[in-house]
Amino acid sequence: MAGAFEGPAGPPPGGYNAAGQGRRLRMMRAPSLGPNVVTMFSLGEIVARSRAATRNDPWAGAAQDKLVANGIGTGIQAKGQWGDREYRKREKRLWLRWGKICDADGVLNFDGLQALLWREYDEAGEVFIRLRNRRLADGLPVPLQLQVIEAEQCPPHYYAQASNGNQIRAGIEFDAIGRRVAYWMYGQHPGDFHAGADFDATRLRRVPADEVLHIFEPMRAGQIRGIPRATSALVRMFNLDSLDDAVLERQKIANLFGGFFEMDLPEEEEDDGHRVYDELHGRPGDPAADPDGTPLAGLEPGTMGQLPPGWKAKFSEPPSAGSDYPDYYRHGLLAIAARRGVPYEVLTGDLRNVSDRALRLILNEFRRFIEMVQWLVLIPMALQPIREAYLDRAVLAGALDVPGYDELREDVVETLWVPQGWPYSHPVQDVDADIKAIRGGLDTRTAAVLRKGEDPEEVNEQLQADNVDADARGLVLDTDPRKVSTAGLTQARPAGTVLPNNDPGDIP
């Protein structure tokens, strides 16, 4: 068997340049670490810096707001698929009632919790939900509430072996075949303020895995903890914010433009002139100070001061921000927006030199990213498991009557999730395209209504109710396709229909 390749440093001829070890690549250090080793000791600092950026950097906070507003909006709605119409109505009423009190903290409704989940997932890269079972005596519509737990309560640096022989990795306990069986968590957030002597911020509690939902997006196979999506942009965000602050301070200093009077006195009067100046203004070079001893500059924009004889004023000449500063700042924001998944135009509202066609392409890419997170992360890892836990407890508590639930469970929990619809970019063109697609058999009314974030059954019921009411009142509206064509022509009406002016007219 041939031995390993032996040759000069670097890849063999014809190899990849990225594997080279020459002078230009000497600083390109890339340790070969597993998906969890790289986060063992650094994840806590990354999460802390990500949260600090959201608190203090306006662009980081704006990016999160844009993601939540487009990903959640007013909430992703659940539409049950099992049962007859009457059962679905009862179940929906119960779901809405439970959604009002589902927050264990008693602050948000279910739609608000969705927005909080997205914020935590975006900021920390992960978030936990604990399913808190309640007693029937608590009087809840369904004996279940949801407790949102931040990532820091499950320490990523906690590695140990449990007393039952299971391995604990990054705060998660795994059994012999790699299944998650428990999470080790602090009773309270370790970085929060806690009153009372009984609280021990270092004591971990074992929470069974069937009571916890872990929402995160693995970026590598085998990754067990989430990482903020903005991790690779945090340094750039910090430096760009520092640069902008320095430029602002420099411009403030540059605006301190004032003038000075100089007085020339005869030589025999110079000493007396200095004495008078000192009495009025203090000794030159000894500026006044604020209470903490910081020297104060007495110069303000547009003011004129007086100097003692023999003193001359020399102004500093700080460089301006430079004509390339806006372009450089924009370039930095482009990189940040790209990593956060928010288009620069959406993040900043800067639509200069963006054509209508280009804007539509940009929005389509943004929507595709939002839908990816909705359908690959939030819905399967959080919303659907919550829905299943809710139905399990609703049936067990007798709030819903589903005979044979054990056998029918997979059918009963089947849910159609309806995110908030995207607004039309061009209402006339977009609606016309929907109509043509439906008439041509390329789409359905149900699918078109779902894309708008509406429930097709509710829309049909509203249409039916409006038609019945219009017929009862004898109204013929040009929006009613049963009676008025798209060209505005009155179509055939049932015999005996009375027009709004009580004139039977020419009824075919």
C-alpha positions in Angstrom: 0.0 0.0 0.0 1.3 3.4 -0.9 2.3 5.6 2.0 0.9 9.1 2.7 1.9 11.9 0.4 5.2 13.3 1.4 6.3 16.5 -0.2 6.9 20.2 0.4 4.5 22.2 2.7 1.2 23.0 1.1 -1.1 21.0 -1.1 0.2 18.8 -3.9 0.3 20.2 -7.4 -3.2 20.6 -8.7 -4.7 20.8 -5.2 -7.0 23.4 -3.8 -5.6 26.9 -3.2 -7.7 27.2 0.0 -5.5 24.5 1.5 -2.3 26.4 0.9 0.1 27.4 3.7 1.9 30.3 1.9 2.6 33.7 3.2 -0.7 35.2 2.2 -2.7 32.5 3.9 -0.6 32.3 7.0 -3.2 34.2 9.1 -6.1 32.1 7.7 -6.4 29.9 10.7 -9.2 27.4 10.6 -9.1 24.8 13.4 -11.0 21.6 12.6 -13.5 21.5 15.5 -16.8 19.7 15.8 -20.2 21.5 15.7 -20.4 21.6 19.5 -16.9 22.1 20.7 -16.8 25.5 19.0 -19.7 26.7 21.2 -18.7 25.0 24.4 -17.0 28.1 25.9 -17.9 30.9 23.5 -21.7 30.6 23.1 -22.4 32.5 26.3 -20.3 35.4 25.2 -21.8 35.4 21.7 -25.3 35.4 23.1 -24.5 38.3 25.5 -23.0 40.3 22.7 -25.9 39.6 20.4 -28.4 40.8 23.1 -26.3 43.9 23.7 -26.3 44.7 20.0 -30.1 44.4 19.9 -30.4 46.7 22.9 -27.9 49.4 21.7 -27.4 49.1 18.0 -30.4 50.7 16.1 -29.8 48.6 13.0 -29.6 45.3 15.0 -32.9 46.2 16.7 -34.5 47.3 13.4 -33.5 44.0 11.8 -35.1 42.0 14.5 -38.3 44.2 14.3 -38.5 43.6 10.5 -38.1 39.9 10.9 -40.7 39.6 13.6 -43.2 41.9 11.7 -42.9 39.8 8.5 -42.5 36.4 10.1 -45.2 36.6 12.7 -47.1 39.9 12.1 -50.4 39.5 14.0 -49.9 35.8 14.5 -49.8 32.4 12.6 -53.3 31.0 12.7 -54.1 27.3 13.4 -56.8 25.7 11.3 -57.9 22.2 12.4 -58.5 19.6 9.7 -60.3 16.8 11.5 -64.0 16.5 12.3 -67.2 17.9 10.9 -68.0 21.6 10.7 -69.6 21.7 14.2 -66.6 20.0 15.9 -64.2 22.4 14.1 -66.2 25.4 15.3 -66.2 24.2 18.9 -62.5 23.4 18.8 -61.7 26.8 17.3 -63.6 28.6 20.0 -61.8 26.6 22.7 -58.4 27.3 21.0 -59.1 31.0 21.0 -60.2 31.0 24.6 -57.1 29.1 25.7 -54.9 31.3 23.6 -55.8 34.3 25.8 -54.4 32.7 29.0 -51.8 30.3 27.6 -48.8 32.5 28.8 -47.6 31.1 32.2 -46.3 34.7 33.0 -49.8 36.1 32.3 -48.6 38.8 30.0 -49.1 37.7 26.3 -51.7 35.8 24.3 -50.7 33.0 21.9 -50.0 35.4 19.0 -47.8 37.5 21.3 -45.9 34.5 22.4 -45.1 33.7 18.8 -43.5 37.1 18.4 -41.5 36.6 21.6 -40.3 33.2 20.4 -39.1 34.6 17.1 -37.3 37.4 18.9 -35.5 35.0 21.3 -34.7 32.7 18.4 -33.2 35.6 16.4 -31.3 37.1 19.3 -29.9 34.1 21.1 -30.1 31.5 18.3 -32.4 29.3 20.4 -35.2 29.4 22.9 -36.9 26.9 25.2 -40.6 26.4 26.0 -41.7 24.5 29.0 -45.2 22.9 28.9 -46.6 23.6 32.4 -49.5 21.2 33.3 -52.2 22.8 35.5 -54.8 21.4 37.7 -58.5 21.2 36.6 -59.3 23.3 39.7 -57.3 26.2 38.2 -60.3 26.8 36.0 -58.4 27.2 32.7 -60.2 26.3 29.4 -57.4 23.6 28.9 -55.1 22.7 31.8 -51.9 23.8 30.1 -49.7 26.9 30.0 -46.5 27.8 28.2 -43.4 29.2 29.9 -40.8 30.8 27.6 -37.3 30.2 28.9 -34.2 32.0 27.7 -31.2 30.1 26.4 -29.0 31.2 29.3 -31.0 29.1 31.8 -29.7 25.9 30.2 -25.9 26.4 30.5 -24.1 25.4 27.2 -20.9 24.7 29.2 -22.4 22.1 31.4 -20.9 18.7 30.5 -21.2 15.7 33.0 -22.5 12.2 33.5 -25.8 11.8 35.2 -26.3 9.4 38.0 -28.3 7.1 35.7 -25.3 6.8 33.3 -26.6 9.2 30.7 -24.3 11.8 29.2 -25.1 15.5 29.7 -23.8 17.6 26.9 -24.3 21.4 26.7 -26.9 21.1 29.4 -28.9 18.4 27.6 -29.1 14.8 28.8 -29.0 12.1 26.2 -29.7 8.4 26.7 -27.6 5.5 25.3 -29.0 5.8 21.8 -28.7 9.6 21.6 -32.3 10.6 22.4 -32.9 13.7 24.5 -34.4 12.7 27.8 -33.9 15.8 30.0 -32.7 19.4 30.1 -30.6 20.7 33.1 -31.8 24.3 33.8 -31.4 27.0 36.4 -34.6 27.7 38.3 -34.3 31.4 37.4 -32.2 33.3 34.8 -28.7 33.4 36.2 -28.2 37.0 35.1 -31.3 38.4 36.6 -31.9 39.9 40.1 -33.3 37.6 42.7 -34.4 38.5 46.2 -34.4 36.1 49.1 -31.7 33.9 50.6 -33.2 30.6 49.4 -32.4 31.1 45.8 -29.3 29.3 44.6 -28.2 30.6 41.1 -25.7 27.7 40.7 -28.2 24.8 41.3 -29.4 23.1 38.2 -32.7 21.3 38.0 -33.5 18.3 35.8 -36.6 18.9 33.5 -37.9 15.9 31.5 -37.6 16.3 27.8 -41.3 15.7 27.2 -42.0 18.9 29.1 -39.6 21.1 27.0 -39.5 22.3 23.4 -36.1 23.4 22.1 -36.4 25.8 19.2 -33.2 26.3 17.2 -31.8 25.9 13.7 -28.9 23.4 13.3 -26.3 24.8 11.0 -24.2 21.6 11.1 -25.0 17.9 11.4 -24.9 16.9 15.1 -25.3 20.4 16.4 -27.3 20.4 19.7 -27.4 24.1 20.6 -28.4 27.1 18.6 -26.2 30.0 17.5 -27.4 33.5 16.7 -27.7 34.1 13.0 -25.9 37.4 13.4 -22.8 35.9 15.0 -20.6 36.5 12.0 -21.7 40.1 11.7 -21.4 41.1 15.4 -17.9 42.4 15.1 -18.8 44.4 12.0 -21.8 45.8 13.7 -19.8 46.9 16.7 -17.1 48.5 14.7 -19.5 50.2 12.4 -21.5 51.6 15.3 -18.2 52.8 16.9 -17.1 54.4 13.7 -20.4 56.2 13.3 -20.2 57.4 16.9 -16.6 58.7 16.4 -17.6 60.5 13.2 -20.6 62.1 15.1 -18.3 63.3 17.9 -15.7 64.6 15.4 -18.4 66.6 13.6 -19.6 68.0 17.0 -16.0 69.2 17.7 -15.6 70.6 14.2 -18.7 72.7 14.7 -17.1 74.4 17.8 -16.0 77.3 15.7 -15.5 80.6 17.5 -13.2 83.6 17.5 -11.0 85.5 19.8 -10.0 89.2 20.4 -6.4 90.0 20.9 -5.4 93.2 22.8 -2.0 94.8 22.3 -1.0 96.9 25.3 2.1 99.1 25.8 4.9 97.2 27.5 4.5 99.1 30.8 0.8 98.1 31.0 1.2 94.4 30.1 1.6 93.3 33.7 -1.5 95.2 34.7 -3.4 93.8 31.7 -2.6 90.2 32.8 -3.7 91.0 36.3 -7.1 92.3 35.1 -7.6 89.3 32.8 -6.7 86.9 35.5 -9.3 88.5 37.9 -12.0 88.4 35.2 -11.3 85.0 33.5 -8.8 83.0 35.7 -5.4 82.0 34.7 -5.0 81.1 31.0 -4.4 77.4 30.7 -6.3 76.6 33.9 -9.8 75.8 32.5 -12.8 75.5 34.7 -13.9 72.1 35.7 -17.2 70.3 36.4 -17.9 68.7 39.8 -16.0 65.5 39.0 -12.9 67.4 37.9 -13.3 67.1 34.2 -12.0 70.2 32.4 -14.6 72.3 30.6 -14.0 74.0 27.3 -15.6 77.4 27.3 -15.9 77.6 23.5 -19.3 77.4 22.0 -20.3 77.7 18.3 -20.5 81.3 17.2 -19.0 82.9 20.3 -16.2 85.4 20.7 -13.7 85.3 23.5 -11.0 87.6 24.7 -7.3 86.6 25.1 -4.8 88.3 27.3 -2.0 90.3 25.7 0.5 88.1 24.0 -1.8 85.0 23.7 -2.9 83.8 20.3 -5.6 81.3 19.5 -4.7 78.2 17.3 -7.7 76.2 16.1 -7.5 72.5 15.6 -8.3 71.2 12.1 -10.1 67.9 12.5 -10.6 66.0 9.2 -14.1 65.9 7.9 -16.1 62.7 7.6 -15.0 62.4 4.0 -17.0 62.1 0.9 -16.7 58.3 0.9 -18.1 57.9 4.4 -21.7 57.4 3.3 -20.6 54.8 0.8 -18.5 53.0 3.4 -21.3 53.1 5.9 -23.8 51.7 3.3 -21.3 48.9 2.5 -21.2 47.9 6.1 -24.9 47.9 6.4 -25.2 45.8 3.3 -23.0 43.1 4.9 -25.0 43.2 8.2 -28.3 43.1 6.3 -27.2 40.1 4.2 -26.2 38.1 7.3 -29.4 39.0 9.2 -31.5 37.9 6.3 -33.1 41.3 5.9 -32.6 43.2 2.6 -30.8 46.5 2.9 -33.8 48.3 1.4 -36.2 46.8 3.9 -33.8 47.4 6.8 -33.1 51.1 6.0 -36.0 52.2 3.9 -33.5 53.5 1.4 -35.1 52.9 -2.0 -32.8 55.2 -4.0 -32.0 53.9 -7.5 -34.2 50.8 -6.9 -36.5 50.1 -9.8 -40.0 48.6 -9.3 -38.9 45.3 -10.8 -35.8 45.1 -8.7 -37.8 45.8 -5.5 -40.1 42.9 -6.3 -37.2 40.5 -6.7 -35.8 41.7 -3.4 -39.1 41.2 -1.6 -39.5 37.8 -3.1 -36.1 36.7 -1.8 -37.0 38.2 1.6 -40.3 36.3 1.7 -38.6 33.1 0.7 -36.2 33.4 3.7 -39.1 34.2 6.1 -41.1 31.2 4.9 -38.1 29.0 5.3 -37.8 29.9 9.0 -41.6 29.7 9.5 -41.9 26.2 8.0 -38.6 24.6 8.9 -38.1 26.0 12.4 -41.0 27.8 14.1 -44.0 25.7 13.0 -42.5 22.1 13.3 -40.4 22.8 16.4 -42.8 25.0 18.4 -46.3 25.6 17.1 -47.2 22.1 16.0 -45.9 20.5 19.3 -47.8 23.1 21.3 -51.0 22.3 19.3 -50.6 18.6 20.0 -50.0 19.1 23.7 -53.1 21.4 23.8 -55.3 18.8 22.1 -54.0 15.9 24.3 -54.9 17.8 27.5 -58.2 19.2 26.1 -59.4 15.6 25.4 -58.1 14.3 28.7 -59.8 17.1 30.6 -63.1 16.6 28.8 -63.0 20.0 27.1 -63.2 18.1 23.7 -65.1 14.9 23.1 -63.2 12.7 20.7 -64.1 9.0 21.0 -61.2 6.8 20.2 -58.7 9.6 20.5 -55.8 7.2 21.0 -56.3 5.6 17.6 -57.3 8.8 15.9 -54.7 11.1 17.4 -52.5 11.6 14.3 -55.6 12.6 12.3 -57.1 14.8 15.1 -53.9 16.9 15.6 -53.5 17.5 11.9 -53.4 21.3 11.6 -53.1 23.7 8.7 -51.0 26.7 9.8 -51.8 30.0 8.1 -49.2 32.7 8.4 -50.2 36.3 7.9 -50.6 37.0 4.2 -48.2 39.2 2.2 -49.6 42.5 1.0 -49.9 42.9 -2.8 -47.0 44.7 -4.4 -49.3 45.8 -7.3 -52.9 45.2 -6.2 -54.6 45.5 -9.6 -52.0 43.3 -11.4 -51.7 40.8 -8.6 -55.4 40.3 -8.2 -55.9 40.0 -12.0 -53.1 37.3 -12.0 -54.9 35.4 -9.3 -58.2 35.5 -11.1 -56.6 34.3 -14.4 -54.7 31.5 -12.5 -57.9 30.3 -10.9 -60.0 30.4 -14.1 -57.2 28.6 -15.9 -57.1 25.8 -13.4 -53.6 26.7 -12.2 -54.7 27.7 -8.7 -57.7 27.5 -6.4 -59.7 30.0 -4.5 -58.8 28.2 -1.3 -55.1 28.5 -2.0 -55.4 32.2 -2.9 -57.3 32.9 0.3 -54.7 31.0 2.4 -51.9 33.1 0.8 -53.7 36.2 2.1 -53.6 34.7 5.7 -57.4 34.2 5.8 -59.5 31.1 6.6 -61.3 29.9 3.4 -64.3 28.6 5.4 -64.7 32.0 7.2 -64.4 33.8 3.8 -67.0 31.5 2.2 -69.4 32.0 5.2 -69.0 35.8 5.0 -69.6 35.7 1.2 -72.7 33.6 1.7 -74.0 35.8 4.5 -73.4 38.9 2.4 -75.2 37.4 -0.6 -78.2 36.4 1.5 -78.4 39.8 3.0 -78.1 41.6 -0.4 -80.8 39.4 -1.9 -83.1 39.9 1.0 -82.7 43.7 0.6 -83.1 43.6 -3.1 -79.6 45.0 -3.7 -77.7 44.5 -6.9 -74.0 45.4 -6.4 -71.5 45.7 -9.1 -69.2 43.6 -6.9 -71.6 40.6 -7.0 -70.4 38.3 -9.8 -73.7 36.4 -9.7 -75.5 39.4 -11.1 -73.0 41.8 -12.7 -70.3 40.8 -15.2 -66.7 42.1 -15.1 -67.7 44.5 -17.9 -70.4 46.0 -15.6 -73.3 44.5 -17.5 -76.3 43.3 -15.5 -76.6 39.5 -15.8 -79.7 37.3 -15.6 -81.5 37.5 -12.2 -84.1 35.2 -10.7 -87.7 35.9 -11.6 -89.4 38.3 -9.1 -86.2 40.1 -8.1 -86.9 43.7 -7.1 -84.4 46.4 -7.9 -83.4 49.0 -5.3 -85.8 51.5 -6.9 -88.7 49.0 -6.6 -89.0 48.9 -10.3 -89.2 45.2 -11.4 -87.5 46.2 -14.7 -87.0 43.8 -17.5 -86.4 40.6 -15.7 -85.7 37.7 -18.2 
